[in-house]
């Protein structure tokens, strides 16, 4: 069936081309016979014939196809930018914080705008469990940011960045796998994605870029995600340190 359609298309194109050639020849002959022929009329006829022929040829060729088969994004990677800290007038104003009982927010973090850009600084002064929370109203995508550890105790694996799957319950959001909002088992949850900062980055005065993809759709009952820089949470051997983050961008996929 497809071969038959192709033959008919080619035949139609050939007929259209022959018709155009015959029409041009007739016009030229008419001009030679009758000099009073209106040139504008001749041009109009030629334009109409050309348009018809091009239309037929387009039909013969059929719809255009891209090399990938479709102009629609394939969805195999994050493609919707949902958050960019560099675009905030008040940097990190909508972020929450994680802090040990009895501590003041000002003790553990601050934000600033300087030559380094819009930054958030987190610090642990007395081996406290501290961190930040950025709620993301989707469950798959990627986050990319830069960080610098400006000072730190030489303790391995106390500073990390986490992505936490959250569930919506009658009492509000709670972490996947937890019975309540602040379940003591949350810091060691197997559902979290964690990226620990290598000790070689401690105090090296360099900015490092980290990209963390995530997809919590496989867990089913997940409604949102929290990006969570953390110090000492769920860690047995705690330490003190200060880390700065900037240029946080999040894509939804």
Short mmCIF file of the C-alpha atoms (twelve columns), coordinates in Angstrom:
data_MODEL
# 
_entry.id   MODEL 
# 
loop_
_atom_site.group_PDB 
_atom_site.id 
_atom_site.type_symbol 
_atom_site.label_atom_id 
_atom_site.label_alt_id 
_atom_site.label_comp_id 
_atom_site.label_asym_id 
_atom_site.label_seq_id 
_atom_site.Cartn_x 
_atom_site.Cartn_y 
_atom_site.Cartn_z 
_atom_site.pdbx_PDB_model_num 
ATOM 1   C CA . UNK A 1   0.000  0.000  0.000   1 
ATOM 2   C CA . UNK A 2   2.789  2.450  0.867   1 
ATOM 3   C CA . UNK A 3   4.598  1.713  -2.408  1 
ATOM 4   C CA . UNK A 4   1.395  2.371  -4.379  1 
ATOM 5   C CA . UNK A 5   0.923  5.735  -2.665  1 
ATOM 6   C CA . UNK A 6   4.514  6.678  -3.437  1 
ATOM 7   C CA . UNK A 7   4.068  5.838  -7.142  1 
ATOM 8   C CA . UNK A 8   0.935  7.962  -7.359  1 
ATOM 9   C CA . UNK A 9   2.689  10.853 -5.622  1 
ATOM 10  C CA . UNK A 10  5.614  10.723 -8.035  1 
ATOM 11  C CA . UNK A 11  3.246  10.528 -11.001 1 
ATOM 12  C CA . UNK A 12  1.321  13.555 -9.756  1 
ATOM 13  C CA . UNK A 13  4.539  15.529 -9.383  1 
ATOM 14  C CA . UNK A 14  5.673  14.652 -12.889 1 
ATOM 15  C CA . UNK A 15  2.325  15.728 -14.355 1 
ATOM 16  C CA . UNK A 16  2.532  19.036 -12.495 1 
ATOM 17  C CA . UNK A 17  6.002  19.756 -13.840 1 
ATOM 18  C CA . UNK A 18  4.992  18.895 -17.415 1 
ATOM 19  C CA . UNK A 19  1.953  21.155 -17.099 1 
ATOM 20  C CA . UNK A 20  4.108  24.060 -15.946 1 
ATOM 21  C CA . UNK A 21  6.527  23.624 -18.841 1 
ATOM 22  C CA . UNK A 22  3.648  23.480 -21.343 1 
ATOM 23  C CA . UNK A 23  2.071  26.594 -19.862 1 
ATOM 24  C CA . UNK A 24  5.305  28.569 -20.074 1 
ATOM 25  C CA . UNK A 25  5.762  27.506 -23.696 1 
ATOM 26  C CA . UNK A 26  2.216  28.573 -24.541 1 
ATOM 27  C CA . UNK A 27  2.715  31.973 -22.948 1 
ATOM 28  C CA . UNK A 28  5.943  32.554 -24.843 1 
ATOM 29  C CA . UNK A 29  4.236  31.586 -28.114 1 
ATOM 30  C CA . UNK A 30  1.358  33.926 -27.376 1 
ATOM 31  C CA . UNK A 31  3.741  36.797 -26.719 1 
ATOM 32  C CA . UNK A 32  5.459  36.187 -30.050 1 
ATOM 33  C CA . UNK A 33  2.119  36.094 -31.892 1 
ATOM 34  C CA . UNK A 34  0.419  39.017 -30.204 1 
ATOM 35  C CA . UNK A 35  2.690  41.751 -28.967 1 
ATOM 36  C CA . UNK A 36  -0.236 43.450 -27.284 1 
ATOM 37  C CA . UNK A 37  -0.479 40.741 -24.609 1 
ATOM 38  C CA . UNK A 38  -0.460 42.311 -21.124 1 
ATOM 39  C CA . UNK A 39  2.801  41.336 -19.409 1 
ATOM 40  C CA . UNK A 40  1.187  41.701 -15.971 1 
ATOM 41  C CA . UNK A 41  -1.427 39.101 -16.931 1 
ATOM 42  C CA . UNK A 42  1.301  36.750 -18.070 1 
ATOM 43  C CA . UNK A 43  3.167  37.188 -14.784 1 
ATOM 44  C CA . UNK A 44  0.007  36.501 -12.783 1 
ATOM 45  C CA . UNK A 45  -0.622 33.283 -14.696 1 
ATOM 46  C CA . UNK A 46  2.964  32.148 -14.141 1 
ATOM 47  C CA . UNK A 47  2.811  32.888 -10.415 1 
ATOM 48  C CA . UNK A 48  -0.439 30.972 -10.034 1 
ATOM 49  C CA . UNK A 49  0.936  28.006 -11.923 1 
ATOM 50  C CA . UNK A 50  4.144  28.033 -9.895  1 
ATOM 51  C CA . UNK A 51  2.226  28.133 -6.614  1 
ATOM 52  C CA . UNK A 52  0.056  25.226 -7.685  1 
ATOM 53  C CA . UNK A 53  3.079  23.208 -8.727  1 
ATOM 54  C CA . UNK A 54  4.925  23.871 -5.479  1 
ATOM 55  C CA . UNK A 55  1.857  22.799 -3.547  1 
ATOM 56  C CA . UNK A 56  1.681  19.549 -5.482  1 
ATOM 57  C CA . UNK A 57  5.380  18.924 -4.940  1 
ATOM 58  C CA . UNK A 58  4.987  19.521 -1.208  1 
ATOM 59  C CA . UNK A 59  2.181  16.967 -1.191  1 
ATOM 60  C CA . UNK A 60  4.393  14.548 -3.121  1 
ATOM 61  C CA . UNK A 61  7.211  14.961 -0.631  1 
ATOM 62  C CA . UNK A 62  4.872  14.450 2.301   1 
ATOM 63  C CA . UNK A 63  5.222  15.904 5.836   1 
ATOM 64  C CA . UNK A 64  8.717  16.879 6.929   1 
ATOM 65  C CA . UNK A 65  10.358 14.687 9.540   1 
ATOM 66  C CA . UNK A 66  13.219 15.575 11.823  1 
ATOM 67  C CA . UNK A 67  16.162 13.261 12.342  1 
ATOM 68  C CA . UNK A 68  14.833 12.388 15.798  1 
ATOM 69  C CA . UNK A 69  11.359 11.704 14.449  1 
ATOM 70  C CA . UNK A 70  9.671  14.504 16.384  1 
ATOM 71  C CA . UNK A 71  10.222 18.098 17.413  1 
ATOM 72  C CA . UNK A 72  8.842  17.394 20.891  1 
ATOM 73  C CA . UNK A 73  11.381 17.150 23.738  1 
ATOM 74  C CA . UNK A 74  11.971 13.517 24.568  1 
ATOM 75  C CA . UNK A 75  11.873 14.114 28.304  1 
ATOM 76  C CA . UNK A 76  15.056 12.172 29.012  1 
ATOM 77  C CA . UNK A 77  16.521 14.933 31.203  1 
ATOM 78  C CA . UNK A 78  15.596 17.933 33.322  1 
ATOM 79  C CA . UNK A 79  14.250 20.642 31.059  1 
ATOM 80  C CA . UNK A 80  12.200 23.136 33.115  1 
ATOM 81  C CA . UNK A 81  14.137 25.590 35.258  1 
ATOM 82  C CA . UNK A 82  12.031 26.052 38.380  1 
ATOM 83  C CA . UNK A 83  14.393 27.895 40.714  1 
ATOM 84  C CA . UNK A 84  17.488 30.085 40.392  1 
ATOM 85  C CA . UNK A 85  18.948 31.718 43.501  1 
ATOM 86  C CA . UNK A 86  20.728 34.310 41.356  1 
ATOM 87  C CA . UNK A 87  17.369 35.789 40.347  1 
ATOM 88  C CA . UNK A 88  16.143 36.407 43.889  1 
ATOM 89  C CA . UNK A 89  16.032 40.004 45.068  1 
ATOM 90  C CA . UNK A 90  16.242 38.765 48.665  1 
ATOM 91  C CA . UNK A 91  18.561 35.747 48.472  1 
ATOM 92  C CA . UNK A 92  17.384 32.521 50.104  1 
ATOM 93  C CA . UNK A 93  14.508 34.354 51.809  1 
ATOM 94  C CA . UNK A 94  12.093 31.457 51.276  1 
ATOM 95  C CA . UNK A 95  14.432 28.789 52.631  1 
ATOM 96  C CA . UNK A 96  13.878 27.171 55.992  1 
ATOM 97  C CA . UNK A 97  16.513 25.982 58.414  1 
ATOM 98  C CA . UNK A 98  17.307 22.930 60.512  1 
ATOM 99  C CA . UNK A 99  18.764 23.647 63.933  1 
ATOM 100 C CA . UNK A 100 19.364 21.890 67.223  1 
ATOM 101 C CA . UNK A 101 17.058 22.696 70.123  1 
ATOM 102 C CA . UNK A 102 18.056 25.829 72.013  1 
ATOM 103 C CA . UNK A 103 19.980 27.443 69.169  1 
ATOM 104 C CA . UNK A 104 19.081 30.675 67.406  1 
ATOM 105 C CA . UNK A 105 18.851 30.860 63.631  1 
ATOM 106 C CA . UNK A 106 21.437 33.643 63.534  1 
ATOM 107 C CA . UNK A 107 23.919 31.305 65.208  1 
ATOM 108 C CA . UNK A 108 23.981 28.899 62.305  1 
ATOM 109 C CA . UNK A 109 23.336 30.702 59.035  1 
ATOM 110 C CA . UNK A 110 23.353 33.996 57.192  1 
ATOM 111 C CA . UNK A 111 22.793 35.232 53.656  1 
ATOM 112 C CA . UNK A 112 24.564 37.945 51.707  1 
ATOM 113 C CA . UNK A 113 25.047 39.617 48.337  1 
ATOM 114 C CA . UNK A 114 28.672 40.335 47.470  1 
ATOM 115 C CA . UNK A 115 31.240 39.929 44.719  1 
ATOM 116 C CA . UNK A 116 30.851 36.181 45.250  1 
ATOM 117 C CA . UNK A 117 27.178 36.487 44.288  1 
ATOM 118 C CA . UNK A 118 24.126 35.637 46.348  1 
ATOM 119 C CA . UNK A 119 25.312 33.248 49.027  1 
ATOM 120 C CA . UNK A 120 24.071 31.362 52.059  1 
ATOM 121 C CA . UNK A 121 26.520 30.449 54.821  1 
ATOM 122 C CA . UNK A 122 25.914 27.593 57.258  1 
ATOM 123 C CA . UNK A 123 28.076 26.905 60.277  1 
ATOM 124 C CA . UNK A 124 28.204 24.497 63.174  1 
ATOM 125 C CA . UNK A 125 29.816 25.961 66.278  1 
ATOM 126 C CA . UNK A 126 29.497 23.242 68.904  1 
ATOM 127 C CA . UNK A 127 29.056 20.062 66.867  1 
ATOM 128 C CA . UNK A 128 25.365 20.906 66.425  1 
ATOM 129 C CA . UNK A 129 23.154 19.299 63.807  1 
ATOM 130 C CA . UNK A 130 22.379 22.200 61.458  1 
ATOM 131 C CA . UNK A 131 21.267 22.802 57.899  1 
ATOM 132 C CA . UNK A 132 18.920 24.448 55.417  1 
ATOM 133 C CA . UNK A 133 15.687 23.321 53.761  1 
ATOM 134 C CA . UNK A 134 14.436 24.292 50.319  1 
ATOM 135 C CA . UNK A 135 11.010 22.845 49.526  1 
ATOM 136 C CA . UNK A 136 10.538 21.819 45.887  1 
ATOM 137 C CA . UNK A 137 6.924  21.132 44.814  1 
ATOM 138 C CA . UNK A 138 7.861  18.272 42.472  1 
ATOM 139 C CA . UNK A 139 9.485  14.857 42.782  1 
ATOM 140 C CA . UNK A 140 11.904 14.489 39.867  1 
ATOM 141 C CA . UNK A 141 14.551 16.639 38.241  1 
ATOM 142 C CA . UNK A 142 18.032 17.837 39.161  1 
ATOM 143 C CA . UNK A 143 19.674 20.434 41.345  1 
ATOM 144 C CA . UNK A 144 23.015 22.087 40.658  1 
ATOM 145 C CA . UNK A 145 24.932 24.472 42.905  1 
ATOM 146 C CA . UNK A 146 28.365 25.607 44.001  1 
ATOM 147 C CA . UNK A 147 29.805 25.223 47.484  1 
ATOM 148 C CA . UNK A 148 32.945 26.182 49.366  1 
ATOM 149 C CA . UNK A 149 34.038 24.819 52.745  1 
ATOM 150 C CA . UNK A 150 35.872 27.756 54.281  1 
ATOM 151 C CA . UNK A 151 36.812 26.045 57.535  1 
ATOM 152 C CA . UNK A 152 36.350 22.618 59.030  1 
ATOM 153 C CA . UNK A 153 37.544 20.102 61.550  1 
ATOM 154 C CA . UNK A 154 39.418 17.267 59.814  1 
ATOM 155 C CA . UNK A 155 36.526 14.851 60.279  1 
ATOM 156 C CA . UNK A 156 35.294 12.798 57.358  1 
ATOM 157 C CA . UNK A 157 31.627 12.497 56.340  1 
ATOM 158 C CA . UNK A 158 29.919 15.005 58.602  1 
ATOM 159 C CA . UNK A 159 29.027 17.510 55.856  1 
ATOM 160 C CA . UNK A 160 26.671 16.451 53.088  1 
ATOM 161 C CA . UNK A 161 23.876 17.565 50.771  1 
ATOM 162 C CA . UNK A 162 20.623 15.618 50.767  1 
ATOM 163 C CA . UNK A 163 17.452 15.337 48.718  1 
ATOM 164 C CA . UNK A 164 14.533 14.199 50.855  1 
ATOM 165 C CA . UNK A 165 11.240 12.747 49.534  1 
ATOM 166 C CA . UNK A 166 8.195  14.133 51.351  1 
ATOM 167 C CA . UNK A 167 4.635  12.856 51.782  1 
ATOM 168 C CA . UNK A 168 1.457  14.829 52.353  1 
ATOM 169 C CA . UNK A 169 -0.480 13.605 55.395  1 
ATOM 170 C CA . UNK A 170 -3.492 14.882 57.318  1 
ATOM 171 C CA . UNK A 171 -1.192 16.662 59.739  1 
ATOM 172 C CA . UNK A 172 1.000  18.145 56.991  1 
ATOM 173 C CA . UNK A 173 4.227  17.144 55.297  1 
ATOM 174 C CA . UNK A 174 6.355  14.345 56.666  1 
ATOM 175 C CA . UNK A 175 9.414  12.564 55.379  1 
ATOM 176 C CA . UNK A 176 8.905  9.334  53.456  1 
ATOM 177 C CA . UNK A 177 9.291  6.445  55.888  1 
ATOM 178 C CA . UNK A 178 8.740  8.602  58.972  1 
ATOM 179 C CA . UNK A 179 5.759  8.285  61.283  1 
ATOM 180 C CA . UNK A 180 5.780  11.976 62.250  1 
ATOM 181 C CA . UNK A 181 7.341  15.231 61.026  1 
ATOM 182 C CA . UNK A 182 10.526 14.973 63.111  1 
ATOM 183 C CA . UNK A 183 10.839 11.211 63.329  1 
ATOM 184 C CA . UNK A 184 14.209 10.407 64.987  1 
ATOM 185 C CA . UNK A 185 14.822 7.819  62.263  1 
ATOM 186 C CA . UNK A 186 14.678 10.428 59.489  1 
ATOM 187 C CA . UNK A 187 18.401 11.362 59.476  1 
ATOM 188 C CA . UNK A 188 19.318 7.766  58.582  1 
ATOM 189 C CA . UNK A 189 16.454 7.188  56.159  1 
ATOM 190 C CA . UNK A 190 17.329 4.879  53.241  1 
ATOM 191 C CA . UNK A 191 15.099 6.983  50.981  1 
ATOM 192 C CA . UNK A 192 17.290 10.083 51.149  1 
ATOM 193 C CA . UNK A 193 19.838 10.867 48.454  1 
ATOM 194 C CA . UNK A 194 23.114 12.017 50.035  1 
ATOM 195 C CA . UNK A 195 26.300 13.459 48.590  1 
ATOM 196 C CA . UNK A 196 29.121 13.829 51.119  1 
ATOM 197 C CA . UNK A 197 31.728 16.551 50.658  1 
ATOM 198 C CA . UNK A 198 35.210 15.063 50.138  1 
ATOM 199 C CA . UNK A 199 37.654 16.010 52.928  1 
ATOM 200 C CA . UNK A 200 40.027 17.276 50.229  1 
ATOM 201 C CA . UNK A 201 37.592 20.178 49.705  1 
ATOM 202 C CA . UNK A 202 37.763 21.293 53.339  1 
ATOM 203 C CA . UNK A 203 39.398 24.712 53.532  1 
ATOM 204 C CA . UNK A 204 40.804 24.641 49.989  1 
ATOM 205 C CA . UNK A 205 39.387 28.120 49.147  1 
ATOM 206 C CA . UNK A 206 37.856 26.768 45.941  1 
ATOM 207 C CA . UNK A 207 34.304 26.735 44.618  1 
ATOM 208 C CA . UNK A 208 33.097 23.266 43.684  1 
ATOM 209 C CA . UNK A 209 30.083 22.425 41.517  1 
ATOM 210 C CA . UNK A 210 27.769 19.571 42.428  1 
ATOM 211 C CA . UNK A 211 24.838 18.282 40.393  1 
ATOM 212 C CA . UNK A 212 22.319 15.911 41.974  1 
ATOM 213 C CA . UNK A 213 19.595 14.266 39.862  1 
ATOM 214 C CA . UNK A 214 16.587 12.793 41.642  1 
ATOM 215 C CA . UNK A 215 13.458 10.819 40.835  1 
ATOM 216 C CA . UNK A 216 11.193 9.831  43.716  1 
ATOM 217 C CA . UNK A 217 8.255  8.827  41.499  1 
ATOM 218 C CA . UNK A 218 9.188  5.170  41.980  1 
ATOM 219 C CA . UNK A 219 8.157  5.399  45.634  1 
ATOM 220 C CA . UNK A 220 4.561  6.222  44.753  1 
ATOM 221 C CA . UNK A 221 3.132  8.325  47.558  1 
ATOM 222 C CA . UNK A 222 5.569  11.259 47.351  1 
ATOM 223 C CA . UNK A 223 4.329  14.812 46.801  1 
ATOM 224 C CA . UNK A 224 7.429  17.011 47.045  1 
ATOM 225 C CA . UNK A 225 11.168 17.137 47.663  1 
ATOM 226 C CA . UNK A 226 13.374 19.009 50.115  1 
ATOM 227 C CA . UNK A 227 16.911 20.024 49.226  1 
ATOM 228 C CA . UNK A 228 18.833 19.858 52.490  1 
ATOM 229 C CA . UNK A 229 22.449 20.922 53.071  1 
ATOM 230 C CA . UNK A 230 23.404 19.277 56.366  1 
ATOM 231 C CA . UNK A 231 26.113 19.190 59.010  1 
ATOM 232 C CA . UNK A 232 26.229 16.458 61.655  1 
ATOM 233 C CA . UNK A 233 22.674 15.203 61.130  1 
ATOM 234 C CA . UNK A 234 22.599 11.441 61.589  1 
ATOM 235 C CA . UNK A 235 26.388 11.439 62.060  1 
ATOM 236 C CA . UNK A 236 28.152 9.675  64.934  1 
ATOM 237 C CA . UNK A 237 31.483 11.511 64.673  1 
ATOM 238 C CA . UNK A 238 30.506 15.174 64.590  1 
ATOM 239 C CA . UNK A 239 32.601 18.218 63.745  1 
ATOM 240 C CA . UNK A 240 32.516 21.992 63.427  1 
ATOM 241 C CA . UNK A 241 32.744 23.808 60.137  1 
ATOM 242 C CA . UNK A 242 31.445 26.507 57.811  1 
ATOM 243 C CA . UNK A 243 30.182 26.022 54.269  1 
ATOM 244 C CA . UNK A 244 28.930 28.563 51.721  1 
ATOM 245 C CA . UNK A 245 26.564 27.731 48.872  1 
ATOM 246 C CA . UNK A 246 25.618 29.817 45.849  1 
ATOM 247 C CA . UNK A 247 24.214 29.640 42.298  1 
ATOM 248 C CA . UNK A 248 21.541 27.126 43.214  1 
ATOM 249 C CA . UNK A 249 19.439 26.086 40.236  1 
ATOM 250 C CA . UNK A 250 16.729 23.437 40.144  1 
ATOM 251 C CA . UNK A 251 15.124 21.796 37.118  1 
ATOM 252 C CA . UNK A 252 11.940 19.769 37.010  1 
ATOM 253 C CA . UNK A 253 11.669 16.813 34.655  1 
# 
